[in-house]
Amino acid sequence: MAPRSILFLHRKFSVASALLFSLSLISPAVGGAIPPRSDSKSCNSPRRFGFLLPRSFSVLDVFGPLEVLQALSRQTHLELALLSRTLDPASTAPVAAGMNKFNSSFYPTVVPTYTYADDPPIDVLVIPGGAAARSPDLGPEIDYIKKVFPKLQYLITICTGAGIAAQAGVLDGHRATTNKAAWASMTAMGPEVKWVSPARWVEDGKVWTSSGVTAGIDLAFEFIKQKYENGTAIAESAAGSLEHTIITDWRDDPWSARFNVPVSN
Amino acid sequence: MAPRSILFLHRKFSVASALLFSLSLISPAVGGAIPPRSDSKSCNSPRRFGFLLPRSFSVLDVFGPLEVLQALSRQTHLELALLSRTLDPASTAPVAAGMNKFNSSFYPTVVPTYTYADDPPIDVLVIPGGAAARSPDLGPEIDYIKKVFPKLQYLITICTGAGIAAQAGVLDGHRATTNKAAWASMTAMGPEVKWVSPARWVEDGKVWTSSGVTAGIDLAFEFIKQKYENGTAIAESAAGSLEHTIITDWRDDPWSARFNVPVSN
């Protein structure tokens, strides 16, 4: 339990201030020395995030991790690129009428900020899933992923976004996971991928992949903890505001058994 | 654990078919009788959802419940209205520079489909929170909420959206909850509200309110279970696809203690 002074500051969304305040209290007690930065996290931390918005993307695949990263963006400088084929609002609606049997109109649109052709500089590409992953018309997305992958610090996939990345070949040889309810169809898209189950998420060098939808939120918290200065404090504070109990063990995945996904090596 | 045949159908996103298939197996065994509909859920179920998009709304407050309801919309007809002051893309960016100290550009925009003046017919209004709740400029939102509330079947608030609803006076006399990390400031906005803690969410007649951000996802699942035919099966299937472990007890709220919120009567 954090002391009251920290909570009070927290309520004002000022974690960075709280941390500086704590340091200012602690430092004199240890002889005035400012603790050295244990690594160069602050220099190497990725700043520029691109989110892919293919037709029929899952909104929670995008906005779960995005909300978590937005909390981080209030503690350190971050930039967001929302990438699509054109600058027209990106649609979440399914292409095939069979995916919307009851003729519902429940498909919001989101405004892209760059096209794939713009190819803005990004450090991290986040690929969401949803019905998008089963689309037969992913050519421009796959071309863009292939082109940008070598330049990335990190590739992050959410849910069946791993199927899209697999189709682009960028997961080949990597350990990766995906939605356990869609395991057979998604893993078939990447026969050269080392698919891992059970797994809430999998880290493999520059490639981070998460399981179904809400697993992307836990991946985002872990990413912040590992890659940003004061990441653990920032993640835990943000989780409090979101009232999200972070799943901290990447192997904590009840859905693999639930959907009869075999245990991988 | 569901039998394999059901899981297979589930993977094809066809819960309704699976349920009909199950009924076709079960019915002959009980004499061919189709079980009577236990209530008129299918007639009275709300169909038309409006989401309020005030400036600086939290994206996860909107897109968490929206993703859950979108899953429902693949099993029954639903309509979505995204409501804002104008049809210009609704911004999530804070109004005050002090809310974005590191000059981050991490604020997506979402396309509204109606203005408040359009006043489209809706059965449910969903009010998200975020920095929006602390805005001094909520006049048009408050006017709209006051106007539409008497016509609604249900009002749903997510996170600090309860603060916005409280400012409109529509929570007065109702039992309600809100984000525990923002408890003091939000409850001060509604001195006539019967604020409840601990609570992941609170149902009080036509008013459903949820605690911080991700609590809106659990509220949405509970709403589906209670208000739609086959709601429990639909909710559980959708939770599997989202890999979300639903919090099913509205009193299951560790954040009240974490943020020192007093227990209410």
Chai-1 contact restraints between the chains, C-beta under 6 A:
chainA,res_idxA,chainB,res_idxB,connection_type,confidence,min_distance_angstrom,max_distance_angstrom,comment,restraint_id
A,V59,B,F63,contact,1.0,0.0,6.0,A-B,restraint_1
A,V59,B,E67,contact,1.0,0.0,6.0,A-B,restraint_2
A,L60,B,F63,contact,1.0,0.0,6.0,A-B,restraint_3
A,L60,B,E67,contact,1.0,0.0,6.0,A-B,restraint_4
A,F63,B,V59,contact,1.0,0.0,6.0,A-B,restraint_5
A,F63,B,L60,contact,1.0,0.0,6.0,A-B,restraint_6
A,F63,B,F63,contact,1.0,0.0,6.0,A-B,restraint_7
A,E67,B,V59,contact,1.0,0.0,6.0,A-B,restraint_8
A,E67,B,L60,contact,1.0,0.0,6.0,A-B,restraint_9
A,Q70,B,F106,contact,1.0,0.0,6.0,A-B,restraint_10
A,S73,B,S104,contact,1.0,0.0,6.0,A-B,restraint_11
A,S73,B,F106,contact,1.0,0.0,6.0,A-B,restraint_12
A,T76,B,F102,contact,1.0,0.0,6.0,A-B,restraint_13
A,H77,B,F102,contact,1.0,0.0,6.0,A-B,restraint_14
A,H77,B,S104,contact,1.0,0.0,6.0,A-B,restraint_15
A,L78,B,S104,contact,1.0,0.0,6.0,A-B,restraint_16
A,L78,B,F106,contact,1.0,0.0,6.0,A-B,restraint_17
A,E79,B,S105,contact,1.0,0.0,6.0,A-B,restraint_18
A,L80,B,S105,contact,1.0,0.0,6.0,A-B,restraint_19
A,L80,B,F106,contact,1.0,0.0,6.0,A-B,restraint_20
A,L82,B,P108,contact,1.0,0.0,6.0,A-B,restraint_21
A,P89,B,V111,contact,1.0,0.0,6.0,A-B,restraint_22
A,F102,B,T76,contact,1.0,0.0,6.0,A-B,restraint_23
A,F102,B,H77,contact,1.0,0.0,6.0,A-B,restraint_24
A,S104,B,S73,contact,1.0,0.0,6.0,A-B,restraint_25
A,S104,B,H77,contact,1.0,0.0,6.0,A-B,restraint_26
A,S104,B,L78,contact,1.0,0.0,6.0,A-B,restraint_27
A,S105,B,E79,contact,1.0,0.0,6.0,A-B,restraint_28
A,S105,B,L80,contact,1.0,0.0,6.0,A-B,restraint_29
A,F106,B,Q70,contact,1.0,0.0,6.0,A-B,restraint_30
A,F106,B,S73,contact,1.0,0.0,6.0,A-B,restraint_31
A,F106,B,L78,contact,1.0,0.0,6.0,A-B,restraint_32
A,F106,B,L80,contact,1.0,0.0,6.0,A-B,restraint_33
A,P108,B,L82,contact,1.0,0.0,6.0,A-B,restraint_34
A,T109,B,V111,contact,1.0,0.0,6.0,A-B,restraint_35
A,V110,B,V110,contact,1.0,0.0,6.0,A-B,restraint_36
A,V111,B,P89,contact,1.0,0.0,6.0,A-B,restraint_37
A,V111,B,T109,contact,1.0,0.0,6.0,A-B,restraint_38
A,A181,B,G240,contact,1.0,0.0,6.0,A-B,restraint_39
A,A181,B,S241,contact,1.0,0.0,6.0,A-B,restraint_40
A,S211,B,E243,contact,1.0,0.0,6.0,A-B,restraint_41
A,G212,B,L242,contact,1.0,0.0,6.0,A-B,restraint_42
A,G212,B,E243,contact,1.0,0.0,6.0,A-B,restraint_43
A,V213,B,L242,contact,1.0,0.0,6.0,A-B,restraint_44
A,V213,B,E243,contact,1.0,0.0,6.0,A-B,restraint_45
A,T214,B,L242,contact,1.0,0.0,6.0,A-B,restraint_46
A,T214,B,E243,contact,1.0,0.0,6.0,A-B,restraint_47
A,T214,B,H244,contact,1.0,0.0,6.0,A-B,restraint_48
A,A215,B,E243,contact,1.0,0.0,6.0,A-B,restraint_49
A,G240,B,A181,contact,1.0,0.0,6.0,A-B,restraint_50
A,S241,B,A181,contact,1.0,0.0,6.0,A-B,restraint_51
A,L242,B,G212,contact,1.0,0.0,6.0,A-B,restraint_52
A,L242,B,V213,contact,1.0,0.0,6.0,A-B,restraint_53
A,L242,B,T214,contact,1.0,0.0,6.0,A-B,restraint_54
A,E243,B,S211,contact,1.0,0.0,6.0,A-B,restraint_55
A,E243,B,G212,contact,1.0,0.0,6.0,A-B,restraint_56
A,E243,B,V213,contact,1.0,0.0,6.0,A-B,restraint_57
A,E243,B,T214,contact,1.0,0.0,6.0,A-B,restraint_58
A,E243,B,A215,contact,1.0,0.0,6.0,A-B,restraint_59
A,E243,B,W255,contact,1.0,0.0,6.0,A-B,restraint_60
A,H244,B,T214,contact,1.0,0.0,6.0,A-B,restraint_61
A,W255,B,E243,contact,1.0,0.0,6.0,A-B,restraint_62
